[in-house]
Amino acid sequence: MDRHLVINALLMAVWQRQPKQEVLVHSDQGSQYASHDYIDFMRDNNLRPSMSRRGNCHDNAVAESFFATFKKRVTKRKIYSTRDEAKTEIFNFIEMFYNPIKRHSHIGGVSPAKFEEAYYLESGSV
């Protein structure tokens, strides 16, 4: 993974969400997250970096849980015929199931989409 991959992923998120206030972006201590390009992109888009402490797996528990579910339900023992087939299945898992439907105990038993909606209703920001 290089800095361009992470910057492009964040660019897609910023473009889709159009955040109105500062957003915290959590990562590990990989070199791609310390690059000048990445730090400049974060600053230019009102994103604030947050990094895991070295060797602390609990900082990343939510992400680890997501990837465990993703691997078990989507990619385990699966070979995709084309890149487009893989992209479609991954998109469908995240946008049609995980974000709008999958409930999470760490956010009160609601889906990420419901949690985000409630946050914006309470804060008055949209």
N, C-alpha and C positions, 0 to 999 in steps of 0.2 A: 504494500500500500504506500502510495506517495502523497505528497501534499496536494497535488492536482486533483486526485480522486476525492479527498476530503473537502477541498474547497468547492468542487463541483457539486458534491452532495449538499453542502450547506447553501450554496447558491440556489439549488432547486427548492430547498426548504424556505429560504428567505423569499424567493419569488412567489411560492405558493401561499405562504402565511402572511406576508407583508406586516411584520410585527411593528407595533406602534410604540413599544417601550423596550427597554433593554432585555435581552434574552440570555440566560445562562446556558452555556454549552459545555457539557461535561465530557472529558476524554481521559485516556491514560497518558503516560509520559512519552509516547512515541515521538520520534524526531519530526514527523510530519506536522505535529501540533505545536512545535516550537519554531517552525520555519518563519522567516520574515514575511513571506507571501501569506501564510495562514494568519499570522498575527495582524497584518495590515488589513486583510479581508474582514477579520472579526471586528476590528476597530471601525472600519468604514461602514459596517452594517449593524452597528449598535449591538454587537454580540460580546458577551463577557466570558472569557475562558475559565474553566474550572478543571483542575487536573487531580486525578487520583494520587494518593500518597503511594510511594514506592512499596510494592509488596502487599498492599491492602486490597484484597479481593472484594471486601464488603462495599467499597465505594462504588463498584460497578455491578452490584447484585441485580439491579433492575435490568440492565442491558444483558447480563449473562442469562437471566431468566427468559428474556425475549428470544435470544438466540437458541436456547435449549428447546423452547417451544417451536420455533421456526424450523430447526433441523429435524425435530421429531415429526412434525406435521407436513412439511413441504419437501425437503431435499433428501431425507434419509433413503438411501439405496435407490435413488432416482437418477436416471441419465436422461437429459433433455436432448431432443433431436436438433433443436436450434436455439440460438441465443434469445430470439424473440419469444419462444415457448417458455423459457426460463423466466424472462422478464415479466411476461404476462402472469405466470403463476405466482411469482413473488409479489408483484403489484396487488393481485387479487387477495392474497393472504393478508398483506398489511392494510390495504385500504378498504377491503370489503369485509374482513373478519376482525383482525387484531385491533385496529383503532376504533371501529364503531361498535363492536360487539363483545370482545373478550374482556371479562371483568378481572379486576386486579385488587388483591387484598391490600396492597400498600397504598392505594388511593381510595379506600373506603368501599370497595366492592363494586365500583362502576368502571365503565370502559374509559380508555384514554380520551375519546371524543366527548363523552359526557362530562368528564372531569374538566377538560379544557373549556367546554361551554359554560359550566357552572362557575369556573374561575373568572371568565370574562363578564358574566352577569353580575357577580359579586363586586368585581373591581370597577365596573362601569366602563371598562376599555373594550373596544371591539376592533 
